[in-house]
Amino acid sequence: MKKAVLYLRVSSKEQMEGSSIETQERICTDYALRNEYEIDRIFTEKGESAKTADRTELKALLDYVSKYSKNLEAAIIYKIDRLARNTLDHAQLKLFFNKFGIKLVSATENLEDTPVGRLLENQLAGFAQFDNEVRAERCRNGMMAAVKAGRYVWKAPIGYRNSGGRGTSNIFLDTPKTVRLVRKAWEYIDTGYAPEEARKAITKDGLRGESGKPVSKSNFHRIIRNKVYIGIIEKFGLSVVGNFKPL
């Protein structure tokens, strides 16, 4: 039988917990059986976006194809947007497969090697990019609206914690001990300590980052320059007073 590899992808933990991967595998496997392909190997990308080609399992797939292309005839995907959401990435991946004589096949879309089939493939790749860009724009607009309302919707800086659900997220002060230690950074600097001396001092006092490790030099410099600690959000060219308590 002809041999093929399968590439499956979901972009979020929520999808990982659902049936999306299982659905993709079932449909791709059925396609392989109907078209007399023996599945040689399955590459499953969990929780990674297709915005770039820098993905763990995709790189493993490309490496595998480059080594064992003589034994393979096809790479089967569930849909075009599972492989890439960028027309340039899609074109480069298609060229890569073509270089090794591997046919790229979608289990749910007609990618025949004909003028009409190639036109459809290009259109599908374009729609995947368009959909991705529209989502990104909506996300950015949503974050801008949140900033204007005084909400901080990114990962909380040390000394704060994230709160709230989707669309209402914000930050609040961390434990009194952590807040006290972060405040001491400015106290040390106010008394004449150089930034690196202040960092070493609060490290000795017990301040640790989220991973439990001491705050790095670069992160400490971000901390002492971050206006969030005085209650100001500076994003998207805006400077807004936050509706959270300044540290």
N, C-alpha and C positions, 0 to 999 in steps of 0.2 A: 504493500500500500504506500501511497504518497505520505510523506511526513510533514507535519505542521506544528508550529508553536502557537500558543494562545497568550494574548496579553489582555489582562483584565485590570480595571482601575476604578476606584471610588475616591472621592475627594474630601470626605469628612468622616469623623468618628461616628456621626449619626448614621451614615450610610453603611459603615462597617457593622453596626449593630443590627441593621435591617437585612433584607434579602437581596440587595443589589448585586453583590459579588456572586452569590449563588445563582441568581437569575442570569447574569452574564455568562457564567460558566456553563449553565445548562443549555442556553441558546447557542453558544459557540460550539459546544460539544455536539449538539444535534446537527449543526451545520457541517461539522467535520465528518460525521458519520454519513450524512446524506451525500456528501461529495467525495466519499472514500478517502478521507485523510486520516492517517494515524496520528494521534496527538503525542508528540515527542516530549514536550515540556510545557508547563503552565507558569507564566509570570504574573503574579498578583500584586498590584500596587494599592496599598491601603492608606487612605487618609492623605493623599498627595494631589495637589492641583496639577492641571496640564498647562498652566500658564507658561512654563518653561520645560525644556527637555532634560533638565537636571533632576532626574528622578532615579531613585535607587534601582527599582526593578526594570525600568526602561533601559538604563545603562547595562544592567545584567543581561537583558534580552539582546541588545546590540552586540555585546561582547560574545554571547553564545552564538549568535548568527554568524559573526565574523570567523568563529572557530569551526563551526559545524555546518556551514552553508551547503556543503556538498551532499549532506544527508537530508536537507530540508527543501520543501517546495513552496511553502506558504506561511505567512504570519496572519493569524485570524484575530480580529478585534470585534467587539460587540457593535460599536459605532465609531465613526470618524472622530468624534469629540472625546472618545476614551483615549485616543493616541495623542492628540494635540488640539489645543485651542488657539493656535496661532498659525496663520497660513505659511509663514516662512519655516517654522518648525516642521509642519506637515510635509512641505516640499522637500526639505532636507532629509527627513526620515524616508520619504518615498524614494529619493535618489539612493539612499543607503541600501534599502532593500533591493532596488533594481540592480545595483552594482554587484550584488551577490546572487542575482537571479532568483530572488525570493518574491513571490507574489503577495501583495498586501490585499487581504480580503476582509470585508465587513459582513458579519453574519446577518445584519438587518438592513443593509443598504446595497444597492446595485452598483458595484465598482468594476464593471466589465471594461476590458482593455479595448475600448472602441472610442471614437470621437465623442459620442453621447455619454458614455460611461466616464470618460476623463473629465468632461465638462461638469457632470453631476458631482464627481469627487471634489473638484475645485470649488464648486458652489457650496458643498457641505462643509468643507474646510473654512470657507469664508463665513458661513453662517455661524460656525462654532466660535470663530474669533469675534464676530459681531455680538453674539450672545454674551461672551466673556467680558467684552468691553462695556456693554450696557450694564451688566451686573456690577462691574467695578465703579462705573459712574454713579449708579444708584447708591452703592456703599459709601462713596466719597461724599455725595450729597447728604446722605443720612448722618455721616459723622460731622459734616459742617453744621447741620441743623442742631446736632447735639451740643457742639461747641458754643453756638450762639445762645443755647439755653443754659450754658454754664456747666454742662456735664463733661466729665473726662471719661472717654470710652475706650481708652487703650489700657495696656497692662499697667497696673498701679506701680509707681516708683516705690522704692524701699521706704518704709514708714507709713505707707498706706495699704489698703486692701481694696479689691474690687467688690462691688455690690450690685444688686439689681439684675433683672433679666434682660432679654433681648429688647433693644430699643429704649431701655430705661437705665442702662448700666451707668455707674458712677464710681467714685472712690470714697472711702472713709478712713479715719485714722486707725492705724494698727494698734497693737497692745501698748499700754503705757511705757513699758520697758523699752520697746523698740523706738517709740516716738522720742523718748528721753535721750537715747543714744544718738539718734539722728540729729536732734537739736544740738547736742554737744559738739558736733562737727563745726557749726558756726560759732559756738562759744570759744572753741579752741582758736579758730581763725581770728575772731575778734580780739583775743588776748595776744595776738602776734605770731601764732603758729603759721608756718608755711603749709600749703595744702597737703603735701606729702607727710609732713609731721603730724598734721591733724588726722589724716587717714590712719597712720600707725597708732595714734593715741586712741581713736575710737575702736580700732581693731583690738587693742589691748583691753579696752573697757568691755569688749564682748559683742560689738556689732557684727552681725553676719548677714550675708545675702540670702536669697531664697534657697539656694543650694546648700546652705550651711557653711559656705566658704567665706573667707574675708572679702570685703569689698575691694575690687581691683582698682588700680590707679585711674584707668579711663572711666570706670563707672563712678568713682568718687568725684572726678571733675564734672561729670554730668550732673551729679547730685547737687553740688554747690552752685551750679549755674542754672538749675531748673527752677523756673518761676512758679511752678505748681506749688512749691512749698510756701509761697507767700499768697497763694490763692489765685494765681493768674494762669490761664491757659493760652498758650501761643501756638496756634496751628492755622494752616491755610492762609497765612498772612493776617490772621485776626489776633487780637489781644483782648480776651474776655475775662471778667471776674467770675470765677467758678462758684457753683452753689454747694461747695463742700468746705469743710473747716480747714483753714491754713494751718500747716504744721508749725 
